[in-house]
Amino acid sequence: MDNPNARKLSHTQINIISTFLSGLATFIAFYPLEVVELRLQVQKRVYKGLIDALRRIRKEEGLRALYRGFPPALIQATLGWACYYCAFDFARHVIYTEFLSSAADRSGQHHISHHLKEITDGVPVQQVVQEVAHDSLPPECRPEEIPPAANLAGAAISGALCTLVFNPLQVLKLRMVTAPPGKNPSMLDTFRSIVHHPSSRMTRLPSRVKTLWKGTLPALFGVSEGCIQFTVYERLKASLPPHPTSLVLASTTARFVSGVTTYPYQVLRSRLQNSDEYRGVLDACKRIGREEGLAAFWRGVGPNLVRTVPPAGFLLTMNDVLREALHRRFGTGRGDRIG
C-alpha cells in the first residue's frame, strides 16, 4: 500500500534514477568487453579477435586488466547519460516554447515536419527520443505535441554538449586501458602523464590540456548513432505486438543497426585519442584505409556488438520497468503516463 506521506519525485528525477540504476547494472556486467574493444581499435593486429583477446589479457595481465579505466568509464556512463537526458529535455522544451509555439511557427513547423518525414522515410521524428524523456515533460508540453524540429534539434544539441563535456573522460579511459602490460596507472596518474608529460615540458599548458579533447570531431559524428537507434526502435516497436519480448527484439535490433552503420567513428576517435601519429581526421582516414584496409574501420565491432546489443534490450526494458514502478510509488500523479 502506497504511503501518502512519501516524498514525491518529479518526472525528471524519476527518469534520472531509473536510467542511472539500470545503466549501472548493465555497465558493470559488460565492461570487460569494452576493454577488449578499445584494445582491438588501437593495437594493430595484436589480437586475433574477441576470444583471443580475452584469453591473452587474462593470462598475461590478470583479470584486473579487464577492468582498467573503470573509474572514468563509470563516471562517463552514469553522469553522461543523466546529463544527456536532462539536456535533451531542457533543449527541446526551450526550442518549442521559445521558437515554435506561435501560430506562425506552428504553420512553418508543419512544413518542416513534412520534409523531415520524407527524409526519414515517414518515421515520426518526434518519436525518435520519446522513450528517453516522455515523462520528464510538463503536462503542457507532451511528446506528441512537440514538433519534430524541436526533438531533432534538442537531440543534436544535447548529444554534442555531452560529447564536449565528457570527452576528457574518454581520453583518460583509453589511455588507462591501453597502458603497457605491467603498468596499472590510476585516473590521476593518467591525467598527470598527459598534462605533465616529459616530452611536452616546452609546450604551453593550454596546448597540453587540449590533448584531453582529442578525437572530439569524430566523436560528434556519434550523435547520429543515437538518432538512428531510437528511430529504428520506435519504428519496430510500433509494428510489433505489445509484448515484453517485442520491446527486447526492437531495442536489440535497433542497437545492432546503429552500431554497425556508425562504428567507424569510434575507431577514428580511439586512434586520435591514443597517440599523436595522425594529424587529424582526414589524415587518419587516409592512412588507416591505405595501410590497413577498409576492414580496419570495423576492427573491434564484434566485441562492441556483444557488449552493446544484448545490454540494449536489458537496459531499455529495465529502464521502462523501473520508471513505471517509481511513478506508481513516488510519482506526483500529474501526467504519469508511461510509453
Residue, then its C-alpha position, 0 to 999 in steps of 0.5 A: m500500500d502506497n504511503p501518502n506521506a512519501r516524498k514525491l519525485s518529479h518526472t525528471q528525477i524519476n527518469i534520472i534514477s531509473t536510467f542511472l540504476s539500470g545503466l549501472a547494472t548493465f555497465i558493470a556486467f559488460y565492461p570487460l568487453e569494452v576493454v577488449e574493444l578499445r584494445l582491438q581499435v588501437q593495437k594493430r593486429v595484436y589480437k586475433g579477435l574477441i576470444d583471443a583477446l580475452r584469453r591473452i589479457r587474462k593470462e598475461e595481465g590478470l583479470r584486473a586488466l579487464y577492468r582498467g579505466f573503470p573509474p572514468a568509464l563509470i563516471q562517463a556512463t552514469l553522469g553522461w547519460a543523466c546529463y544527456y537526458c536532462a539536456f535533451d529535455f531542457a533543449r527541446h522544451v526551450i526550442y518549442t516554447e521559445f521558437l515554435s509555439s506561435a501560430a506562425d511557427r506552428s504553420g512553418q513547423h508543419h512544413i518542416s515536419h513534412h520534409l523531415k518525414e520524407i527524409t526519414d522515410g515517414v518515421p515520426v521524428q518526434q518519436v525518435v527520443q520519446e522513450v528517453a524523456h516522455d515523462s520528464l515533460p510538463p503536462e503542457c508540453r507532451p511528446e506528441e505535441i512537440p514538433p519534430a524540429a524541436n526533438l531533432a534539434g534538442a537531440a543534436i544539441s544535447g548529444a554534442l554538449c555531452t560529447l564536449v563535456f565528457n570527452p576528457l573522460q574518454v581520453l583518460k579511459l583509453r589511455m588507462v586501458t591501453a597502458p603497457p602490460g605491467k603498468n596499472p596507472s590510476m585516473l590521476d596518474t593518467f591525467r598527470s602523464i598527459v598534462h605533465h608529460p616529459s616530452s611536452r615540458m616546452t609546450r604551453l599548458p593550454s596546448r597540453v590540456k587540449t590533448l584531453w579533447k582529442g578525437t572530439l570531431p569524430a566523436l560528434f559524428g556519434v550523435s547520429e548513432g543515437c538518432i538512428q537507434f531510437t528511430v529504428y526502435e520506435r519504428l519496430k516497436a510500433s509494428l510489433p505486438p505489445h509484448p515484453t519480448s517485442l520491446v527486447l527484439a526492437s531495442t536489440t535490433a535497433r542497437f545492432v543497426s546503429g552500431v554497425t552503420t556508425y562504428p567507424y567513428q569510434v575507431l577514428r576517435s580511439r586512434l586520435q585519442n591514443s597517440d599523436e601519429y595522425r594529424g587529424v581526421l582526414d589524415a587518419c582516414k587516409r592512412i588507416g584505409r591505405e595501410e590497413g584496409l577498409a576492414a580496419f574501420w570495423r576492427g573491434v565491432g564484434p566485441n562492441l556488438v556483444r557488449t552493446v546489443p544484448p545490454a540494449g534490450f536489458l537496459l531499455t526494458m529495465n529502464d521502462v520497468l523501473r520508471e513505471a514502478l517509481h511513478r506508481r510509488f513516488g510519482t506526483g500523479r500529474g501526467d504519469r503516463i508511461g510509453 
